Amino acid sequence: MTVATRTRDEEFTDFVREARATLMRSAVLIAGSRTAGEDLVQEALVRAYVRWGSIEPATAVAYIRRIMVNLATDQFRRRKHEPVAMDLDGDRAWAEAPASARDIGAVDDRADIVGRLRVLNARERAIVVLRYYFDLSEIQAAEEMGVSVGTIKSTCSRALAKMRAAPGYATPGGHHG
């Protein structure tokens, strides 16, 4: 093993150690289950490792998140728009979430949000997660998804309407939809 390869390996290993929780949160929400999320992270990291020397460290998480979104979108296309059941094992993914995402509410709110994400297909879920969980702008989400801003807007609108139409939806005033 050469010194350059060893340094590259060490850098990649350090990155994975630091970014693992963030990548897993993203993957679980995008893929719909912990198991599928683990597979998604694994595949994305394999693809990122091949290009590791050309990936900017400051944008590595976004780069890998984009790989995960692309992989999930490819899987979605193969399944012909079927909703994917979400299975978030335990509270770990939520507990490790960014403060802005955790502030959404208490345990009941979290369960409600996760339940609502279940009605979305993989592409809709990825866009909603990027826009509202990671608080990306429409432009940033479009760049990560490799689609137009208009696609982000229309998909978000449809996805949020689906989530609102799900049984038991409560409006901010406490009225159920």
C-alpha positions, 0 to 999 in steps of 0.5 A: 500500500502506498503512502498516498493510498493510505492517506486517501483511505485514512481521510475517507475513513475519518470522513465516514466516521464524522458524517455517518450519523448525518448520512444515515438520517438522510438515508433512512428518511429518503429510503423509508426504512433503516435497513434500506437506509443502511444499504443506501449509505453503503452503496453511496459510500462505495461510489464516493470512495471511487472518486474520493480524491476529486470530491471537495471535503466541504461538499462531501456530505452534499455530494454523497446525499446526491448519490443517495437521492439518485440511487433512491430515484433509480429504485423508485423508477423501477418500482413504478411509483409505489409508496414505500413503507417506512420503518424507523427502528427506534428513535435514534435517527430522530434523536440525531437529527439537526436541531431545526428538525427536532424542534418540529415537536414532541414524540406524537408530532414525530410519529405523525410526520413519519407516518405522513412520509409513508404516503409518498413515493421515493422521489416525493419523499426525497424532495420533501426531506431535502426541502423541509428536513434539511431546509434546502432552498428550492434551487439547492434541492433542484441541484441535488435532485438534478431537476428543475426548480419547477419540478421541485415546486410541483412535486413538493406541492403534490407531496404536501397535499398527499400528506395533508390528505392522509387520515388524521391530519390536523391543521395548525388550528387543531382541525382534522383533515 
